[in-house]
Amino acid sequence: MLKNKTAFITGASRGLGKAIAIAMAKNGANIAFAYASNQSAALETCEEIRSFGVEAEAFLCDVTDFSQTGEVVKQAISRFGKIDILVNNAGITKDGLIFSMKEQDFDKVIDTNLKGAFHMIKHFCGPFMKQRQGTIINISSVSGLMGNPGQANYSAAKAGLIGLTKTVAKEFASRGITCNAIAPGFIETDMTAKLSEKTKEAAIEAIPLKRMGKPEDIANIAVFLASDQANYITGETIKVDGGLYV
């Protein structure tokens, strides 16, 4: 489905990003990905990706750094010749009620989850426009659609990603570039594993399908959006949430 394509994925050494990288590799894509700090996890992910007969390369990158992201994009294009797919997945949480939330915690989440995506899109738009082809997938969240107490920073960033997605879709459609977002609900990741059992039970009770999703549920949609089967879809936000936000 993705043979002869190369994807660049941010935050792919673990969690959703890794699941997306593995799924795309299984479907024939070469994988370049950015990781923030854990080199051993990044190298392990590279080896796992290569086991599917494709190429893989990990790049140390702080997505909040405009200059650093620009340099990494150049390195990735030099290494693979061209990039066809960009997945903006890198994200963090620093939860807290607005009353007690520190300014730096708000800024850090916005800088990573929203501005980091802008940086990657900014640096890739030139090469994508030149090749008159490119697929951008932003990993948002149902929190960005419905809000979530204790996550003002995260919800704001994820809502911002949806607005960014729509704008990018309109600005670059004439150049053959599509941009869509995926909005996961409660997914079994390291992030949700930190939640208390009481919080998890309450979340599952609110989900019509009565279970949490798996990273592969998100990865499968990402593969579809990256494929030629989705080349007439742009500006959309696809919820993968078990019916949580209907």
MORA-V432218 format. One record per residue. N is the residue number from 1. SS is DSSP state (a for helix, b for strand, c for the rest). BURIAL is + if it has 24 or more other ideal C-beta (glycine too) atoms within 12 Angstrom, else -. Layout:
<<N & SS & BURIAL> <N & SS & BURIAL>>
//
This chain:
<<1 & c & -> <2 & c & +> <3 & c & -> <4 & c & -> <5 & c & +> <6 & b & +> <7 & b & +> <8 & b & +> <9 & b & +> <10 & b & +> <11 & c & +> <12 & c & +> <13 & c & +> <14 & c & +> <15 & a & +> <16 & a & +> <17 & a & +> <18 & a & +> <19 & a & +> <20 & a & +> <21 & a & +> <22 & a & +> <23 & a & +> <24 & a & +> <25 & a & +> <26 & a & +> <27 & c & +> <28 & c & +> <29 & c & +> <30 & b & +> <31 & b & +> <32 & b & +> <33 & b & +> <34 & b & +> <35 & b & +> <36 & c & +> <37 & c & -> <38 & c & -> <39 & a & -> <40 & a & -> <41 & a & +> <42 & a & +> <43 & a & -> <44 & a & -> <45 & a & +> <46 & a & +> <47 & a & -> <48 & a & +> <49 & a & +> <50 & a & -> <51 & c & -> <52 & c & -> <53 & c & -> <54 & c & +> <55 & c & +> <56 & b & +> <57 & b & +> <58 & b & +> <59 & b & +> <60 & b & +> <61 & c & +> <62 & c & +> <63 & c & +> <64 & c & +> <65 & c & -> <66 & a & -> <67 & a & -> <68 & a & -> <69 & a & +> <70 & a & +> <71 & a & -> <72 & a & +> <73 & a & +> <74 & a & -> <75 & a & -> <76 & a & +> <77 & a & +> <78 & a & -> <79 & a & -> <80 & a & +> <81 & c & -> <82 & c & +> <83 & c & +> <84 & c & +> <85 & b & +> <86 & b & +> <87 & b & +> <88 & b & +> <89 & c & +> <90 & c & +> <91 & c & +> <92 & c & +> <93 & c & +> <94 & c & +> <95 & c & +> <96 & b & -> <97 & c & -> <98 & c & -> <99 & c & -> <100 & c & -> <101 & c & +> <102 & c & -> <103 & a & -> <104 & a & -> <105 & a & +> <106 & a & +> <107 & a & -> <108 & a & +> <109 & a & +> <110 & a & +> <111 & a & +> <112 & a & +> <113 & a & +> <114 & a & +> <115 & a & +> <116 & a & +> <117 & a & +> <118 & a & +> <119 & a & +> <120 & a & +> <121 & a & +> <122 & a & +> <123 & a & +> <124 & a & +> <125 & a & +> <126 & a & -> <127 & a & +> <128 & a & +> <129 & a & -> <130 & a & -> <131 & a & -> <132 & c & -> <133 & c & +> <134 & b & +> <135 & b & +> <136 & b & +> <137 & b & +> <138 & b & +> <139 & b & +> <140 & b & +> <141 & b & +> <142 & c & +> <143 & a & +> <144 & a & +> <145 & a & +> <146 & a & -> <147 & c & -> <148 & c & +> <149 & c & -> <150 & c & -> <151 & b & +> <152 & a & +> <153 & a & +> <154 & a & +> <155 & a & +> <156 & a & +> <157 & a & +> <158 & a & +> <159 & a & +> <160 & a & +> <161 & a & +> <162 & a & +> <163 & a & +> <164 & a & +> <165 & a & +> <166 & a & +> <167 & a & -> <168 & a & +> <169 & a & +> <170 & a & -> <171 & a & -> <172 & a & +> <173 & a & +> <174 & a & -> <175 & a & +> <176 & c & -> <177 & b & +> <178 & b & +> <179 & b & +> <180 & b & +> <181 & b & +> <182 & b & +> <183 & b & +> <184 & b & +> <185 & c & +> <186 & c & +> <187 & b & +> <188 & c & +> <189 & c & +> <190 & a & -> <191 & a & +> <192 & a & +> <193 & a & -> <194 & c & -> <195 & c & +> <196 & c & -> <197 & a & -> <198 & a & -> <199 & a & -> <200 & a & -> <201 & a & -> <202 & a & -> <203 & a & +> <204 & a & +> <205 & a & -> <206 & a & +> <207 & c & +> <208 & c & -> <209 & c & -> <210 & c & -> <211 & c & -> <212 & c & +> <213 & b & +> <214 & c & -> <215 & a & +> <216 & a & -> <217 & a & +> <218 & a & +> <219 & a & +> <220 & a & +> <221 & a & +> <222 & a & +> <223 & a & +> <224 & a & +> <225 & a & +> <226 & a & +> <227 & c & +> <228 & a & -> <229 & a & -> <230 & a & +> <231 & c & -> <232 & c & -> <233 & c & +> <234 & c & +> <235 & c & +> <236 & c & +> <237 & b & +> <238 & b & +> <239 & b & +> <240 & b & +> <241 & c & +> <242 & c & +> <243 & c & -> <244 & c & +> <245 & c & +> <246 & c & ->>
//
